[in-house]
Each structure stands twice: as C-alpha cells, then as structure tokens.
Amino acid sequence: MTVGFGAMGFGLMSLSYICGMHLYVHIPFCARRCSYCDFAIAVRREVPSRRFVDAILTEWQRWSEWETWEWDATLATIYLGGGTPSRLDPLELDRLLKGVRAHRALAPDAEVTLEANPEDVTAERVTAWLGAGVNRISLGIQSFDDRALTWMHRVHDAERARLAVKTLRNEGVSNLSLDLIFALPSSLGRHWQRDVDEALGLEPQHLSLYGLTVEEKTPLGRWTARGSTIPADDERYAAEYLAAHESLLAAGFDHYEVSNAGRPGFRARHNSAYWTGARYLGLGPSAHSAADGVRWWNVPEWAAYDRAMEAAQSVEAGRESLTPDQMLLERRYLGLRTSDGVALADAPPEAATWQELGWARQEGSRLTLTIEGWLRLDALLLQSS
C-alpha cells in the first residue's frame, strides 16, 4: 500500500470560505528544533519580538501601498504560524495585529488563529492573546507519551499539555485545535489509540493528525540514514490513520480534509481557504502567497529576511505563474484532499477505476475520495498528472 500526504480545486467549502482576504504571518522562532522538523525556523533563546514585528508591519505596509491585485476589502482570516508564535512577546503580538488592522478591516466574524506550544501557555499570556484579537488556538501537543515527546525534542511533557488545555479553557478559549503525530517508530512503544482517546477526552473543537515523515536534513533523517531509527511501515501508518478516522467519526467529528477533523461549525477556515483555491498573502520569512494562478514566496531564513527589511530591499525569493494544466492539477489535488472533492469536469480519467477499487465515489456532480483513497492520494494524483 502506498501512503503519505503531500504538502500541497475549488470545493464546496469555497462558497462559505473564499470571500474576504486571508493573511498568514510566519513567526519562525523556536526554543529548540524538533527531531522531525525541516521548516524554516530560527532557534533563539531570546525572541527579537520588537524587531520582528517592526519588519512584519513594514512588509505589510509596503504590500498595502504597492499591491496590484484586486483583493477583497476585509480580512476574513489571520493565521499566526511558525515556528512557535506563542513565544512572541504578547505586547508585540498585540501591536502586530493592531498594525495589520490599520490597513485592512477585520470582518466581524473573522477567524484569528495562533499556533501555540504547551510550555508557553499561562493565564496571563492567554488573556493577552484574547485581548489582542486571537479567537482560535492551535495547540501542538503531538503526543501524551513522555518518551515519545522526548524523542521528538519537544520541550513540554504530557502533564504540561494537559495543564495548557485546562488553562486555555479557564481563560475563555472556545475554539481549540489540537495537533497529534501518528506513525512514530514502533521502538518508542507509543500507544496511538490512547493518545487519540485522551485528545478527544479534552473535548477540542478540532483535531489535526499528521503522519510522521522523514526529511533528509533533520535529526530524524540522520537517525534513519544510519539505521538507529526505523520508520513505521506502510501497514502501521495506514492502520493508525484508519483507527483515528473511526474514533473521530464516533466522537461526532467531521473528517473534512486528509489531516483535519472538526466538530460541526469548526472547520479551520484559514486552511480551508488554501484548499479551495482562495487568494492568500504571506508575510515573514519563508511565507508563501498565491493569487490567480501566480505564487510567490519570501526568503526562508530570518537573518536574511531581517537584513533585507533593514536595507529596504525586496524579501521575495521567487515566484511562478501556473499553466492551465498545472492549475487543473492543483485544483484536483487540493479538492480531493477534502470531503467536498472536485467537480466531475475536473476529475482525472482514472476516476472510474478509482471508484471500482473503492478509493473514490461520485456524489451528485462531484468526485470525492474515500478514506482508503486519501491514504493513496499522492500516488493517485501522480498517476494522473
């Protein structure tokens, strides 16, 4: 069985989520690099919060003054991702969001998400985040197994994760998403179902489930290359994913995208904008943007981004314009990641075979993948490209 989900259609979700502007801010600072992480991060003991926010607001102002795209007037979503955004000084986070709103109005029902790690969650910080306008927290728990957390180079332990959830609830966070990683090496002895059950027992509004992948330039990549770590095989990867899917459905969740499930009314609106092909703008080092078949991205390293901003130079590292065929492939890929699927007109010729094998189904005028199809998503799209 071929498994794995890539990083990359306009689905039915576009009707409710595509309106408005979607803004992503990449906050790269981390206390430590996780063993599996190949993201553009900057490990810092002290976070240069003021300097960072100055740079972001300068980039935002430049964009607001120089933009040539016809963007929607209001901000429908803001996503503060990383890195570890919860390490940013709360007063500077407040200044950042105020500065963003100075150039674009925030929709009355806008979703404003902050990624946080459990070790950063205190009553004072949560109060400050909510006061700044954050109304959704995505908490990176990853596991409730202390041995697994140590192996992943996570700073927190399981008890700290539980306390973080309690603190978030006590301070009034009503839209909480939890992250878990599955398919860890069997040598760790991690009990996946126990982690899923405990996460569901904390009653989040949303869960994100990510399969562990081995990236070359990471500690995990080096451990795997020298044979000291053996990754989970395809069968266990699939078994853990399917088990989580069944648990989510039994708990009343809508498993609406390959790696994401939410209670009714709690789909991640910002991420849904990506999957429905909406325009989005990224600020900060390594941030990506897309509009009307054009994609562009910033320099990845914080130091290079900081130098360019200080010198009043462009921070753009590259851009590309998609061909019609590339845009069709992207619509297929993004749409088939979701439970809304793609229009039959955008379905690949192999779709009939997928249905015969139980990997896809036709629902009215749309094609959607089954859970077994989601496990094969990358391979299926590679065959049809």
N, C-alpha and C positions, 0 to 999 in steps of 0.2 A: 504493500500500500504506500502510495506517495502522499506525504503530508507536509504541512508547513504553510504559513501565510505570509505573503509579501508585504512590503511597506506601502505599496501604492493603495457615468450613467445617471443619468438622471432617473431617480426612482420616485416613488410616490411621496417620499419624505420631502421632496423638493417643494411640494405645494405649501407646506407649513414652515419650512426652514430656510428656503432660499432667499426670502425677502430680507432686506437690510444688509449692512456691511459686517463682515466677520474679521476680527483682528486677533492675531496671535503675537504674543511677546515672548521671546526666548530669553529666559533668565538662567545663565549657564552654570552658576556657582554651586559647588557641592563640597561637602566636608571630606568625602572620600569617593573614589571611583568604584562602582560595583564590579564584581568579577566578570559579569557578562556584558558590560556597557561599552558600546563604541560610539556613543553620542558625542556631540561637540559640547564638552563641559570644561569648566575651569575649577580645579581643586584649590580652594583657598581657605586658610584658617580664618581670615577676616574678609568679609564680603565688602567690596568697594561700592556700597549701596548708592551713595550720593553721586559718585562719578558715573555709575551705570545708568541711573535714572536721568541724569543730565544728557547722556548720549542718546538714550531712547527717545526722550522728548525732542531732542534736536532732529533726530531722524524722522520722527512723526511730523514735526513742523515742516521740514523740508518736503516730505511727501505731500502734505496738505497744500503746500504752495505750488508744487511742481506737477501735481498729478495731471495726467492726460486722459485717464479713464473716466467713464460716466458711472461712478459708483452710486449706490443708494445712499440717501442722506443720513440715515441713522445707523448707529451701531446696534446690531441685533445680538451679537455675542462678542465677548472678550475672553481669551484664554491665556492665562499666565502659566507657561510650561517651562520645562527645563531638561537638565539641571534640577535644582531644588529651589523653586520660587519662594518657599516658606522661609528660606534663610535671609531673604531681603529684609532690611530694616522696615518695620511696619509703617513708620512715618514716611519713609521714602516710597513705599508701596502706595500709600495714600496720595502722595504728591504725583506719582506716576499716573494713577487713574484720574486724578483731577486734571492733569495736563492733557491726557487723551480726550477727556470730555470737553476741554476748552475749544477743541477744533471740530468735534463731531458730537451731536446729541446722542444720548443713550436712550434706546427705546424703553418705554415704561416696563416692559416685561423682559428686558434684556437678561441673558444668562452671562454671568461673570464668574469664571472658574479659576480657582487657584490650586495648583498641584502642591501637595504638602507631604512631608515625611513625619512620621510619628514623633520623632525626637524634638521637633520644632513646635509641637502643639502645646500651648499653655493657654490658660484662661485669658490672660492679658493679650496675647497675640491674636487669639480668635476674635475677641471683642474688637480689636483694631482692624482686623481683616473685614469683618462685617461692617464696621463703621466706614471703611473705605469704599464699600460698594460690592464686595465679593458676596455672592449668594449661592455658590456651589463649591464644594471642596472635593478634590480627588486625592485620596489618601493612599500612599504607596506602602501597603503592608507587605505584600509579596508572599508571606507565609507566617504561620503561627508556630513554626518549629524553630527553636533557637539554634539548633545545629545547622539547619539549612540557612538561616539568616546570617550566621557567622561565615559560612562558606560563600555566600553571595556578597560578602563585605558590606552588609547593611549595618548601619550604626545602631539601630534600635533592636530590642528584643521583643518577644511576644507580649509580655506584660505591658511594655510601653505602648504597643499598638492598641491593646485593649483600653488602656487609660486614655489614649488620644481620642478614640471614638467616644468614650464617655464624656470627655471634656468638650468635644465639638458639640455633642448633643446638649449638654448642660448650658452651653453658651448660646444656643439657639440655631445651630446649623440644621436646616431641614432638608437639604438636598446634598446627600453624601454618597460619593462613589468610592469603592474600594478596589484596589489592584491586587491580583494574585498571579503568580507564575506557576505554570504546571510543567510536567515532563522534566523534573530535575533528575540528576543521576541517581540510580537505584542505590548506590553505595551510601547515600545520605540517610536512607531509611525514612524519608519523609512520607507521611500518610496524607495523600492528596485529598481523599474524601473527608477526612477530619478537618482539613483546612477549609474546604468548601462549606461544610456544615457550620463551622464556627463563624465564618464570614456571614453566612445567611442569618445566623442567630443574632448578629449585631444589627440586623434589620436596616441595611443600607437601601437607598433608593436605586442604586446602580452598582453593577459589578463589571469589571474589565478583567478578562482572562487571557494571559499571554503565554504562548508556548516558548520555552527556553530555546534560543538559537545560539549556535557557536559562531562568533565573529573572530576573524583571524587575529586582529591586533588588540586582544583583550587578555586578561589573565586566564579566563576560561579557554580561549583559543590556544594559549601556550600550554595549559594543562592537558588539553585534548591532544595537541600535537605530540607531546612527549609520552602520552599514554597513561598519565596519572589520573585522568578523569575519563570515564566512558559515558558519552551522552546516552540519554534514553533512546531506545529503538522506536521505529515507526509504530509498532503494535502498542507499546505502552503509551506513546504520545496520543494515539487515537483513542485508546481506552479511557485515559484520563479526561480527554476533551469530551467524549460522549457521556461519561459519567457526570461531569459538571453540567452539561446540557440538560440531562434528565433532572438533576437536582434543581436547576433554575426553573424549569417548567413546573415542577411540583410545587415550588415556592411562589408561583404566580408571576414570575418574571417573563418578559417578552425578550427572547433572544433575537434581537433585531439586526445584528451585524456579527460577522465572524467572531470577533473578540469582545463583544459588548452585549450586555443584557440590562434591562431596566424595568422597574415596576411601571404599570400604566401611567403615562404622562411624564415619565422621567427619562426619556431618551436624551443622550448627550447632544444638545442642539448644535454646539460648535463643531464637533466632529461630524455630525450628520451633514453639515454644510460641505465638508470635504467630499463626502461620499455621494452627494447629489450634484456635484459639479458647480457649486456656487463660487463666486469670487471671494478670495480671502487675501488679506495683506499680512505679511510677517515683518516684525521689527526685531532687531537684535542680531547677535552673531548666529550664523547658520540658519536664520529664519528663511522660510520659503513663502512665495506668494504666487497667485495664479489668477488670471482674468482672461476670458475669451480666447482660450487656446494658447495663451502665452504664459510661461512660467519663468520666474527669476528667483535668485537666492543670494544671500549675503555671505561674506567671508566667514568661515567657520570658527576661527579662534577669537576668543575675547580680546587678547592683546592686539591682534591685527585690526579688529573692529574698532577698538578704543583709539589706536593710533590714527586710523583713517578719519574717525569722527573729530579728533582733536585737530587734525590738519585740514578739516573741511573738505575732505575728499569723498568720493563715492565709496560705499561699502558693498556695492553689488559685485558678486563674484562671477556671475554668469546668467544667461537667460536663453530660452529656446522657444520657438514657435512650433506648435504641433501641426503635423499634416492632417488632412481629413482622416486618413487611415489610423493614425496614432490617436486621434480624438475618439474615433469609434472604439478602438481597443480599450482606451481608458474608460469610456462610458460603460463598456461591458464589465471591465474589471471592478470598477467602483460599484456599479449597480448590483452585480452578482455577489458582492460582499454582504449585501443587505437582504433582509427578508422581503423587501419590495421588488427585488430583481430588476430586470430590464424589459423594455418593450420588445415584443416579438420581432419587430423590424430590426432591432439591434442585436438579436440573438445570433450566435455563430452557426454555421451549417451543421456542426456536430451536435447541436442541442437535441435532435431526435434520438441519437444514440445515448446521450446522457440520460434522457427520460427512460429509455428501455432498461438501462442499468440501475435505475433508482437514484441517480445523482441529481436529477432536476425534475421539475414538474411545471406544467402550464397552468396558470391561474388566470382565467379570462384572457386578456390580451397581453399578458406578461409571462416571462420565464423566470422562475426562481430556482435556486439550488436547494437541495435537501441538506440536512446536517452531514450526510456522507459526501455530498458534493462539495460542501465547504472544506472538508478535510483535503480534498483534491484540487482546490481552487487554482492554485498556481500552475499545476500540471495541466489542468484542463484549458486554461487560457493560453498556455504556451503552445499547446497543440493547435489552437485555433488562430494563432497570430500569423 
